[in-house]
Amino acid sequence: MWWIYALLSALFAALTALFAKIGIKGVDTDLATAIRTVVIIILAWAIVFVKGSNNTIGSLTRQNWTFLILSGCATGLSWICYFKALQLGKVSQVAPVDKLSVALSIILAAVFLGESITLKTGIAAALIIGGTFILIF
């Protein structure tokens, strides 16, 4: 079941790149990121309230809060850089290079979370890294 959500995530990420490239024409990318963020905040909180998940906010630990805040900061910085890259480059170049995050996630998960890298995962990460360098150079 996880892979269905992962595929939907990929689809929505692809649409994000396409819609953003059209939407940022002649717009400051930081302003565009702020507008996008407001939309995401409204959508995310609407889902939380519809599902009733807001009742569990009191059970979050200090560690939950710390790492969710850090994740939010990383996401915001990623979006700011992504929008600037989209404004300067082609979607067909920026979006695949952005997906270098997949290989970086694999490496960081091994280093910091102790996740093992199988041969298959290692080859996939190497191909992503190789493809990224082909696109850049």
C-alpha positions as CSV (number, residue, x, y, z in Angstrom):
1,M,0.0,0.0,0.0
2,W,2.9,2.4,0.7
3,W,3.9,2.4,-2.9
4,I,0.5,3.7,-4.0
5,Y,1.1,6.8,-1.9
6,A,4.7,7.0,-3.1
7,L,3.5,7.0,-6.7
8,L,0.9,9.6,-6.0
9,S,3.6,11.7,-4.3
10,A,5.7,11.4,-7.5
11,L,2.7,12.4,-9.6
12,F,1.9,15.4,-7.5
13,A,5.6,16.4,-7.3
14,A,5.6,16.3,-11.1
15,L,2.5,18.5,-11.3
16,T,4.1,20.8,-8.7
17,A,7.1,21.4,-11.0
18,L,4.9,22.0,-14.0
19,F,2.4,24.3,-12.3
20,A,5.2,26.2,-10.5
21,K,7.2,26.9,-13.7
22,I,4.1,28.5,-15.2
23,G,3.1,30.3,-12.0
24,I,6.5,31.9,-11.2
25,K,6.8,33.8,-14.5
26,G,7.7,37.4,-13.5
27,V,7.2,36.6,-9.8
28,D,9.7,36.8,-7.0
29,T,10.4,33.2,-6.1
30,D,10.3,33.8,-2.4
31,L,6.8,35.4,-2.7
32,A,5.7,32.4,-4.8
33,T,7.0,30.0,-2.1
34,A,5.1,31.9,0.6
35,I,1.9,31.7,-1.4
36,R,2.4,28.0,-2.0
37,T,3.1,27.5,1.7
38,V,-0.2,29.2,2.7
39,V,-2.1,27.0,0.4
40,I,-0.4,23.9,1.9
41,I,-1.1,25.1,5.4
42,I,-4.8,25.5,4.7
43,L,-5.0,22.1,3.0
44,A,-3.0,20.2,5.6
45,W,-5.0,21.6,8.5
46,A,-8.3,21.0,6.7
47,I,-7.3,17.3,6.4
48,V,-6.2,17.1,10.0
49,F,-9.6,18.5,11.2
50,V,-11.7,16.4,8.8
51,K,-9.9,13.2,10.0
52,G,-10.0,14.3,13.6
53,S,-6.2,14.0,14.0
54,N,-6.2,17.4,15.8
55,N,-7.2,15.5,19.0
56,T,-3.8,13.9,19.2
57,I,-1.6,17.0,19.1
58,G,-1.2,16.9,22.9
59,S,0.5,13.5,22.7
60,L,3.5,14.8,20.7
61,T,6.8,14.6,22.5
62,R,9.6,17.1,22.6
63,Q,11.5,14.9,20.1
64,N,8.4,14.9,17.8
65,W,8.2,18.7,17.9
66,T,12.0,19.2,17.4
67,F,12.3,17.0,14.4
68,L,9.0,18.1,12.8
69,I,10.2,21.7,13.1
70,L,13.6,20.8,11.6
71,S,11.8,18.9,8.8
72,G,9.7,22.0,8.2
73,C,12.7,24.2,8.0
74,A,14.4,21.8,5.6
75,T,11.3,21.7,3.5
76,G,11.0,25.5,3.3
77,L,14.6,25.9,2.3
78,S,14.2,23.2,-0.3
79,W,11.2,24.9,-1.8
80,I,12.9,28.3,-1.9
81,C,15.9,26.8,-3.7
82,Y,13.6,24.7,-6.0
83,F,11.5,27.7,-7.1
84,K,14.6,29.7,-7.8
85,A,16.1,26.8,-9.8
86,L,12.8,26.5,-11.8
87,Q,12.8,30.2,-12.6
88,L,16.4,29.9,-13.9
89,G,16.3,26.5,-15.5
90,K,14.1,24.1,-17.4
91,V,11.6,21.8,-15.6
92,S,13.2,18.9,-17.5
93,Q,16.5,19.7,-15.9
94,V,15.6,21.0,-12.5
95,A,13.0,18.3,-11.5
96,P,15.4,15.4,-12.1
97,V,18.3,17.0,-10.4
98,D,16.0,17.7,-7.4
99,K,15.4,14.0,-7.2
100,L,19.0,13.6,-6.3
101,S,17.4,13.9,-2.8
102,V,16.4,10.2,-3.2
103,A,20.0,9.1,-3.4
104,L,21.0,11.5,-0.6
105,S,18.1,10.2,1.6
106,I,19.4,6.6,1.1
107,I,22.9,7.6,2.1
108,L,21.8,9.8,5.1
109,A,19.4,7.0,6.3
110,A,22.3,4.6,6.3
111,V,24.6,7.0,8.2
112,F,22.2,8.5,10.7
113,L,19.4,5.9,11.1
114,G,21.5,2.7,10.6
115,E,19.4,1.6,7.6
116,S,21.1,-1.0,5.5
117,I,21.9,-0.4,1.8
118,T,21.2,-3.5,-0.2
119,L,23.0,-4.1,-3.5
120,K,19.8,-3.2,-5.4
121,T,19.4,0.0,-3.4
122,G,23.1,0.9,-3.8
123,I,22.9,0.4,-7.6
124,A,19.7,2.5,-7.8
125,A,21.3,5.3,-5.8
126,A,24.4,5.2,-8.0
127,L,22.3,5.4,-11.1
128,I,20.4,8.4,-9.7
129,I,23.6,10.1,-8.9
130,G,25.1,9.3,-12.3
131,G,22.0,10.5,-14.1
132,T,22.1,13.8,-12.1
133,F,25.7,14.4,-13.2
134,I,24.7,13.7,-16.8
135,L,21.9,16.3,-16.6
136,I,24.1,18.9,-14.9
137,F,27.2,18.6,-17.2
